[in-house]
Amino acid sequence: MSISGEAWERLTSWLPTNQDPERPQMQVATVTPDGRPDVRTVLLTEFSPEGFWFHTDSRSRKAAQLQASSAVALVVLWPGFTRQLSVQGEAAVASREEIAAAYARRSDFLKQLAWQNTHDFAQLPQAERVARWQVFAEHGDASRQPPTWTGYLVRPHRLTFWEGGVDTASLRTEFTATASGWEQSYLAG
Ligand SMILES: Cc1cc2nc3c(=O)[nH]c(=O)nc-3n(C[C@H](O)[C@H](O)[C@H](O)COP(=O)(O)O)c2cc1C
């Protein structure tokens, strides 16, 4: 269900716009095939009433885990210490167009990272890693996207906005998707 009403208003007032070059960091929790939680930080690439996008390498652990189970939880701490957004939802591979557009918007550094952040590269001695990075920066072509570049859209079914304050108790405002729309409730922080 697309995010609407008060939940959407909160999102747009809490998070920086998709055009803001300073991207929020987001923890993405996934489930391993043997039922264990796994978590890592990514950048929130963009959001819309459809949900939240992040981008990664299709050979990564998170990609394998998402193929086996689409269940995810996200946490965005933005700005630090006073506001936390927690999301429960389902992740699906983003559209080819969205993935390409997100790649095109990346900085030159992040484009090169998408090419060179590989298992083989990680095995090299540090001096060799620095040297190969330099060679790619000078002679490589990172303008086209690597075949392993991918992205996910997380469609939420629960959004929890946590607010901390200095003059009262922290508070969570929660929106849960129901058959009749987004149901709002307040929870202790
Ligand atoms: C601040 C920060 C931002 C990161 N952003 C991304 C990102 O946008 N995409 C990504 O694939 N990895 C990103 N990483 C690296 C991931 O945390 C993680 O190490 C990597 O994606 C491999 O995760 P996996 O083995 O669980 O798939 C970021 C790490 C940090 C510390």
The ligand as a Gaussian input file, in Angstrom:
#p B3LYP/6-31G(d) Opt

LIG

0 1
 C       28.136000       4.767000       5.846000
 C       28.102000       3.524000       4.986000
 C       27.359000       3.538000       3.822000
 C       27.300000       2.402000       3.015000
 N       26.509000       2.421000       1.902000
 C       26.367000       1.303000       1.164000
 C       25.444000       1.269000       0.086000
 O       24.736000       2.245000      -0.228000
 N       25.357000       0.104000      -0.618000
 C       26.096000      -1.004000      -0.298000
 O       25.966000      -2.015000      -0.967000
 N       26.954000      -1.005000       0.734000
 C       27.100000       0.120000       1.484000
 N       27.949000       0.105000       2.563000
 C       28.672000      -1.128000       2.898000
 C       27.724000      -2.094000       3.640000
 O       27.561000      -1.681000       4.995000
 C       28.187000      -3.566000       3.614000
 O       29.459000      -3.693000       4.196000
 C       28.240000      -4.146000       2.200000
 O       27.135000      -3.691000       1.427000
 C       28.247000      -5.664000       2.238000
 O       27.116000      -6.104000       2.956000
 P       26.529000      -7.607000       2.873000
 O       27.725000      -8.535000       2.826000
 O       25.735000      -7.770000       4.128000
 O       25.700000      -7.708000       1.643000
 C       28.026000       1.233000       3.385000
 C       28.762000       1.231000       4.563000
 C       28.793000       2.342000       5.353000
 C       29.570000       2.299000       6.655000

